[in-house]
Amino acid sequence: MAGGPQNLTEGPIGRTLLLFAIPTLAANVLQSLNASINMIWVGRFLGEQALAATANAGNILFMIFSALFGCSMAAMILVGQHVGRKDIDGARRVVGAAAALLLGISFVMMAIGIGLTDKLLHLLGTPRDAAPLASAYLKMMFWGLPFSAIMVLMMMTLRGIGDAMTPLWFMIVGIVLDAGLNPFLIAGIGPFPEMGIVGSAVATLIANAVAMLGMLAVVYWRDLPIRLRGRELAYLVPGPALIRLIFGKGVMMGLQMFVLTAAALVMVGLVNQAGVIVTAAYGVAFQLWNYIQMPSMAVASAVSAMAAQNIGAGRWDRLGSITRIGLFYNFLMTGVLILLLSLLDRHVLGLFLGAASPAIAVAARIHLLASWSFLFSGATMVLFGTIRANGVVLMPLIIMIIGLFGSRLGFAIFARPWLHVDALWWAFPVGSIVSATLTWAYFRRGGWKKASLVDQAERAEHAAA
């Protein structure tokens, strides 16, 4: 569990995968808790309008971070494959290209975003009372985009070299700073200025900047494979072929997050038609599902990093075992969480709704009918983790569209006359089973194994030379 690069191509797969997934899971949980804590500070000090403002600004920020995360994921895969084949110089070329690309994207988005903030919020239908607060908050968050971009890139590429602990430690540093500074900068406690909602964004900016600089210092202090020094700084001016590859794969991965969000928003629209009680119950159940999905997300990320290194090393023979063990961990951890939350559902739901709320019984039924579907959606994520480790992104996107829009939303709409509101909850297992089945069939067919992503990158660079 110590920080530092690890060789993920040798040794026992099960133990290595688990020890790699645990820090990623912890980071996911802490990130969600940090968002919740910050919402509490904003709500307590500034009220409902400020909460509505951060929620509306968050929708825009999520779309931007989808692109940044996608490009960082593509870089992680390329770095992992280069490290697997012991090509450290190749890994550093990828880091240089990805850093240049992400900085370029973040500065462009920062300039455009600050200029168009008010128009973007208007397009989202932000409530008039919340619009000024949302505008001020979002503009400050845009100023922090370059720090956030490099921080995400460093976390992902560190995982690509087999180091999941260093990103966790600096995630903790960032969260402590962010959550700790929020009340002081919002309310002007002690020597700090009273900044209102802008203070929450400034706290996030400071936290991300400190975490990024701290990771950068550790990378150079340990002389890790992702550092650039001397002549390697020229990699920050990359060739167009490598930029196109990272950007193309990154956009497709970002689109997957966008499709997931779009499907969730459409589902919320369908749920809203059932009335306030059902909407409140669904909102609380959804909060529980965020935590239920975290183990499978962490396992999928670990599978992707491990598979990338093994593909780079030519160890295709280990991919089947990596995937099977990843699926086992998904079913074990996700299944235990579902069981515990099902046994304690009314107690947990009561924390959000109050013991006497009529929405508790509705939320418990929603959880009973839909929660087990995350065993299958988690399996899909793990399979995607292996497939994406070779840079294959189009088929996962197509499967997501079929599973979420064709199957889940299609079932929710067309089965409603017979199942009434329960059609919305049964739609989750229907969509998840369809997605898992299609993904398993594509995984078994093996078309994603044709060539490693590194080989594709080298052919593209030679062709452009």
N, C-alpha and C positions, 0 to 999 in steps of 0.2 A: 504493500500500500504506500510505500515511499514514493516521492516524486522523482521524475527522471525518465528518460526513454527506456522502453522495454522492447525486446525482440519477441514479437507475437507470432513468429513462424515456427517456434520450437516449444517443447515442453507440453505438460498436460493442458488440453484445451479447456476443459470444464473449469478448473481452478483459475486459470489465466483470464478467461472470459468473465467469470463472476467478480474477480478482484478489479477488473477494468470497468465493469458495469456499475459497481457500488458507488464510486465517487461521482459518476455521471448522474446516477439516481439522486444522490444527495444534493448535487448542484441544481437539479430540476426542482426538487422540493423547496430548497432554500430560495430559489428565484420566485416561485409562486408565493411563498410566505412573505418575501420582501414586497411584492406587489400588493398583497393584502394589507401589510403593515402601513405602507405608504398611503393606501386608500383610507385607512383608519385615521391617520394624521390629518389628511386633507379634509375628511368629513367632519372630524371633531373640531378643527380650528376654523374651517371656512364654510362648511355646510353643504347642502344638497347641490347648489348651483356649481360649486367647484368640483364636486364628484362627477356631475354630468359633463363638465368641461373636460376633465381628465379622460373620461370614457370616450368622448367623441374624438379627442386628440389621439387617444390610443389606437383607434381604428386606422387612422392615417399612418401612424408610426409602424403599425403591424405590417402594412403593405410594403413600406420601405425596408423594414428589417427582413421581410421575406426574400427580397433580392440580395441583401447583404449576406444573409444566412446561406442562401443557395450557393453563392459564389465561394463562400468559406467552406462549405461542405465539399464542393468540387475540388478545392485546393487540398482539403484533408485527404481525399481519396488519392489524388496524384502524389502527394507527399508520402502517404503510406505505401504506395506501390514502389516509389523510388527507394524508400528506406528498405523495403522488403528485398529489393535487388541490390542493396548496399551501394546505391548511387546517391551519395550525399550531395554532390554538386548538382545533380538533377533536382533533388528536393529543394535546394536553395534557390534554384532558378524558378521553381514554381512559387515559392514564398515571395520572391521579388516581384514576379508578375502579378500575383494575387494582391499584394500590398498596393502596387501601383494602380491596379484596376479598382480596388475598393476605395482607395483614397480619392481617385478620380470620380467615382460614382457618388461618394458621400459629399464631396465638395459641390458637385453639380446639383445634387438633391438639396443640399443645404441652401444654396443660392436661390434655386427655383422655389423651394418650400417656403422660405421666409417671405419671398415676394408674393406667393399665391396662397398664403395661409388662410386668409379670410374667405377667399373664393372657394377653397377646398372645404372649409367648414360649412359654408353655405350649401354646397352641393350635397353634403351629408345630411342636411336638414337639422343642423345643430340648433337647439332651442335658443331663442333670441336672448334670454336672460343669461345663458351660459356662454354665449359666443365671445364676449370680450375676454373672459377668463381663459377660455379654450385657446384663443388666439395668442395671448401672452405666454401661456404654458407651452404651446406647440412651437412658437418661434424660438424659445430658449432651448427646447429639446433638439431643434434643428442645428443649433450651434454646436451641440455635442456629438453630432453624427460621425465626424472623423475619428474621435476617440472610441466611440462604440464600434465602428467598423473594424479598426485594428484590434481592439480587444477581442471581438468575436473571432477574427481570423487567427489570432494567436492561440485562443482556446482550442479551436478546431485543429489547427496544424500540430499543436502539442499532442493532442489525442492521436493524430496521424502517426507520430513517432512513438506512440505507445505510452504516453504520459498523461494519465487521467487525473493525477493528484494535484499537480501544479495549478491547472485551471480551477480545481475545487478550492484550494487555499485562497486564491485571489478572488474567486467568487464570494467567499466568506468575507474577505477584506472589503470588497465593494459593497456588500449587503450591510455590513456593520456601519460603514460610513454613510451609505444612503439612508438607511432607516434612522440612524442616530442624528444626522444633520437635518433631516426633514422638519422636526418640530422647532428647532432653533432658527432655521432660515425662514420658515413660514410665519412664525409668531414674533420673531425678533427677540428671542430670549438671550439675556446676558449681553455680551459685546456684539452679537450678530445683528445685522439690519433686518427690519421687518419687511419681507419681500412678498408675502402672500403666496399665491399659487406658483408664482415664478420661483420662489424659494425651493419648492419641491423639485422643479426641473433642474435648478442649480445644484441641489444635493446629488441628483443622479449624474449630472455632468462631472462633478468633482469625484464622485465614487468611481465612475468609469475611467476617468483620466488617471487616477491613482492606481487602479487595478491594472490598467494597460502598461503604465510606466514600471510598475513593480514586476510584472511578467517579463517585460523587455529586459529589465536589469538581471533577472534570474536566468533568462536565456543566454545572455552574454557572459554572465558570471560562470555558468556551467558549460559554456561553449557548446551549446546544443546544436543539433543538425539544422535547425531553422534560422540560425543567426546569419547575418550578412556582414562581411568585413573585407576591407581592402578592395581588391578587384571585383569581389562579389557584389559590391554596391551597384555595379553596372547592371545587375539583374533587375534593378528597379526601373530600368528602361527596356522592357521586354520586346520581343518580336511579336508581330501581329498574330501569328499562328497560335501561339500559346495563349494570348489574351482572348482570342476568339473561342478557343476550346474551353477555357475556364468560364468565360461569360456565357457561352451557349449552354453548357451543362448547368451552370448556376441558375440561369433564368428558368430552365425547365424544372429544377428542384424548387425554386421559389414559386413557380406556378402551382406545384403540388400543394404547397401551404395555402396559396390563394384559393384553390379549388375547395380545400377542406373548410376554409373560413366561409366561402360563399355558400356551400351546402348547409353549414351551421346556421347562417343568417336566414336562409330560406326556411329551414325547419322552425326557427324562432317565429317567423311570420305565420306558419301554419299553426303553431302552438298558441299564438296570441288570439287566434279566432275562437279558441275554446274558453276564453274568459280569464279574469284576473287570478282566480285561485289556481287554475291549472298552470298558468304562466309562472306564477310564483313557485309552485311545486317543481316545475321543470327547471327553473333557474337554480334551485337548491340542489336538485339531483345532478344537474350539470356540474356544479361545484365538486360534488363527490367524484364524478367521473373523471375530472381533471387529475385527481390523485390516483384513481384506479389505472389510468393510462401511463402513469410515470414509469413503472417498472419496465413495461414493454418498450417505451421510448429509449430508456437507458440501455436495455439489452440490445435493441436494434442498432444504437449508436456504437456499442462495443463490438457487435458482430461486423458492422461496416468497417471499422478501423482494423479489426483483426483480419478480416477477409482481404482488405486492400493490401496489407503487408504480405499475406500469403500468395496473392495473385502476382505481386511484384517479384516474389521469390520463386515463382513457378510451382508453388505447392498447391496446385489445383486439387490434389487428392485430399487435402484437409478441409476444403470448403463444405463438403457434405456434413462432416462431423461438427464443424463450427455452427452450421445452420441448425442441425438437429438439437444440439445442446442449447442453443439460443431459444429454440421453440420450447424446449423443456423448461427452461428458466422462466420464460414468459408465462406458460400455463401454471407453473408452480406459484410464482409471486403474484401474478394477477388473480389467480384463482383464490389464493388465501385472502387477498384484500377484498375481493367480491364477497366471499363467505363472511368475513368479519363485519363488513359494512351491512350485509343483509341481516345478520343476527342482531346488530346494534342500530339498525336503520332509524328507528323512531327516536332513540336517544341522540344520535348524531344530527338528524334532521331538526330536532328540537332546539339545537344550538343556534340554528339560523332562523327558525320560524316561531319559536315559543311553543311551549307544551300544549297550549289550547288551540293552536291554529288548525283550521279545517284543511289546510294545504298539506299537513303532515301525512294523512292517509293517502292522498293523491300522490305525493312524492314517493311514498313507500311502494305503491303499486307501479309507478314508473320505473323505480329502481329494480323491482322484482322482475318485470317483463323485459327490461332492456339491458341491465348491467352485465349479464352473462355474455352479451355479444362482444364485449371487449376482449374476451379470450381469443376470438377469431380475428378481430381487427388488430390485436397485438401480434398474432401470428403473421398477419399480412405485413406489418411493420418489420418484423424480423426477417422475413423473406425478402422484402424490399431492401433491407440493410445489406444482404449479400449481393443482390443484383446491382444495386447502386455502387457497390464497392468496385465494380468494373466500369463505372461511368455510364451504365445503361439507365436512361431516365425517361424516354418516351413511353415505353410500355407501362411502367408504373403509373405515369400520368393518365394514360388511357384507361387503365384498370380502375383508378380512383374515380374518374368521371363516370364510368359505367356503374361502379358500386355505390357511389354517393348519390348521383343524380338519377341514373336509370333505375337502380334497384331500390335504394332507401327512400328517396323522395317519391319515386314512381309508385312504390307500394303504399306509402303514406297517403298519397292522393287518391289512388284508385280503390284501395281497400276500405276507405273511410265509410262508404255507405253501409258496409256489412259489419265492420268492427268498431265503428264510431271513433271516439278519441283514442281507443286502444291501438288503432292502426298506426298512430304516430310512434308508439313505443315498440310495437312488433316490427316496425320498419328498420329498427337498428339491427336486430339479429339477421333479418333478411339481407340487408345490404352488406353486413360484415361477412356472412357466409358466402355470398356471391363473390365478393372481393378476394377472400381467402382461397376459394376454389380456383378462380382464374389465375391468381398469383402462383399457387402451387403448380398448376398445369404449366405455366410459363417457366417456372423454375426448373421443373423436371425436364422440360423440352430442351433446355440448355442453350438456346440461341444467344443468350447474353454472354456466353463464354468465348465467343469467336476470337477476340484479341484483347489484350490488356489495354487500359486507357493510356498507359505510358507509351505503348507501341503506337497507338493512334496519334499521340502528341508528337512523337519523333518523326512519324511519316509526314505529318502536317508541316513540321518545321523544315524538313528536308525539301518538301515540295515548294515551300515558300522561299528557300535559299537560292 
